[in-house]
Amino acid sequence: MKRFWKAVTVEEAGGGFQLALDGRLIRTQGGQAQIVPTRTLAEAMAEEWSSQGEEVAPERFVFRDIADFAIDHVGADRATTIETLLRYGETDTLCYRADPDEPLYKRQRQVWDPLLDALEARHEVRLEPVSGVVHRPQRSETMGRLREVLGAQDDFTLAALNTLTPLAASLAVALAAIEPGADARELFSAANCEQDWQAELWGWDLEAERAREHRLTAFEAAARFAHLART
């Protein structure tokens, strides 16, 4: 698709902010008014439109896509998004460790235990780790508390978490990424502790490295979206 607009502006609308292309207000992919909660987020989304070339690259509309998900999907059915995220809490990658006699186990404890401790201190949620890959359910009280934590988030934060959590395979890491001052790159590295360990031992595969960088870029963008939506 070729670029069809010249000017992108940010307008106040419906208690928030909405973009306009040559004066025409943008709607979501689902046809709703694309109103976002903060001017800083709207300005970042405007930059996505302004930076497009003559040929439009849809993959560069990262913030637009997350905002549309918040409005079209989370806004219509918060419960489904929350239940999807809870499944990652039930199988959080930070909880599945190597056997205690393996060198990787020590690395996992060094990197992951502080994140689980921070989750408990911040949200009163304690995820219990286990060695091996056999699934062990978390306590019902834990999952109930996680549901409360997610239920307290606004639609735009939940939309960001919907991107962050699968990329990290960890709800604990995703929740840490939306905190003020969070280092998204460091958190992504923590989530990929085991993969990076294997790469250190056996070497990096070029395609795997490119895929990791692509996922990191998406993770950092979603974390930035969450911060902009609340700034």
N, C-alpha and C positions, 0 to 999 in steps of 0.2 A: 504494500500500500504506500502511495506517495503522500508526503506531507501536504495537508490541505489548510493549515492555519498559519497565521503570521504572529499574532500576539497572544500571550497567555497571561491572564490576570487572576488575582485572588479576590473573591467577593465575600462579604459577610452574608450569611444566609442561614435561616432556621436555627439560630443559636450556635452556629459554628461557622465554617468557612468552606467555600465551594470554588472550584476553578471554572474559568470561562475561556473558551477559545474564540478569539475575535468577537467577544461579547456574548457568546452562546454558552450557557451553563452546561457543564459536563454531568452526565448521568452514569450510574454504575453499569456494568455489563448485564445486570438483571433489570435495568430500566428505572432504578430509583435515583433520587437526588443524591449525588455523591458529596455529602456534607461530612467534613471531618472536624474533630473537636478543637484543634489548635491551629493558629496561623503558621507556626513553625513547620508543622507537618504539611499544611497546604502549600507552603512555599517550596518545600522539598519535592512535593509532587509536581509543582509547576516547573521545577527545574528538569524533571524527567521529560516533560513535553518540550520545553525550550531547547534541550540539548539534542533532540532528535534531528537527524539529517533529512535530506530530501526523500530518502527511502526510510520508512518507519520500521524500527526494530522492536517488535512487541515484547521481546524478552527483557528490554530495558525499562519496562513499566513495573518495576518491582513493588514500589510503594502503592501504586494504583491498584495492583492486584490484591495486595493485602487489605487495603481499604475496602475494596469491593467485597472481599470475603467477609469482612466485619459487618458490612451493611446488609449484604444479600443473604448471608448464611448464618452468621452468629446472631445477628439481630432478629432473624426469623426463628431460630431454634438454638438457643444457648445450650440447652441440655445435651444435645447431640455432640456439640463441640467439646463440652466438659467431659462427657463419657469417653470420647475418643482420647483425650489427653490423659485421663485416668488409667487407661490401659497401659500407657507408657510408664506411669508411676508404679503399676503392678509388676512390671518387668524391667524396671530401670536398670540401665547398663551399669550404673555405679554399684549395684548390689550383687553383681555376678563376678566373682573373683576366681583367680587361679587357686590351685591347691596351696596350702600354707608352706609346703617345702619347695615351691618353685620360686625362682628369682622374681618373676613378674608380680607375684603376690605382694612383695615388699613395695614395688613401685606403685601398685594400685592403692595400697594403704596410704602411702605418702601423698598421692595426688587426690584420691577420692574421699578419704575420711574427713578432711577439712571441709569438703563441700557438703557432705552429709551432716556434719556438725553444724555448719552454718544454716542449713535448711531447718534443722531442729531449733536452733536459737531464734531464727527469724519467724518461723511459722508454727512451731510446736508440732512438727512432724518428724517422726523417727523412722526412716527406712532401714530395714535390717538386711545386712549383706549375708551372702552365703557363698561357699566355695563350690565350684562346678557349674554346669550349665542346666542342671535339672531345675525346673521352675518350682519356686516355693512362694505361695501366696503371702502377701503382706497382711498384717492384722486388719480386721474390719474397722477398728478404731482409727488406724492410720489412714485408710482409704477414705473414711468419713471426714477426717480432718482435711485431707487434700481436696476433697470435693468442696468444702467450705472455703478453702483458700482460693480455688479457681472461681467459685461462685461470686467472690468479692471483687473479681477483676472486671473492668469495663469491656465492652465488645471489641474495641480496637486492640487492647492488650491480649485478649483471648485469641484474636486473629493472629497476632504476632507469635504467641505461644504455639499456635497451630503449625507455624512454619519452623520455629526454633526446636520444638520437641522432637519431631522425627529426624531432623538433621543431627541432633546430638544423641538420639535414641535414649534420651534421659529427660524426664520432667524436672528432676532436681537441678540439672544444669540450665534448662530453659528458664526456670523460675529465678535462678541466680542472674541470668543474663538481662533480665528486665529491671534489676535493681539499679538505683542511681550509682554512677561511677563504675559499673561493671566493665571488666575487660573481656569483651566478646571473643577476641582471638585466644586469650589464655583459657577461657572456659571451653572453647571448641577443642583446643589441644588436650585439655583434661578429659573430655568426653572420648577422644580418640587415643587415649593412653595405650590401650592394648594394640591397636593397629600400628601406632608409631613404634611401640616396642618391637613388634615383629619386623618392621622395616629397618630398624637399627640393627637387628640380627642378620637379616637376609638381604638387605638392600632395598632401595626404592624402585618400584615399577613406574615407568613414565606415565602410563595411562592412569594408574591408581593415584599418582601424585596430582595429575591434572584434575581428576574427579574430586580429590580432597580439597584442592584449591577452589574449585567451583562451589562445593558445599560450604566452605568457609566464607566465601563472598556472600552467599545467600544468608548464612547465619548472622554475619555482621550487619547486613542490611535489615534483617528482621528485628534484631536487637535495637538498631538505631530507630526503626519505625516505632517500636514500643516507647522509646524515650521521647521522641518527637510528639507522639500522640498525647503525652502527659505534660509537655513543657509549655 
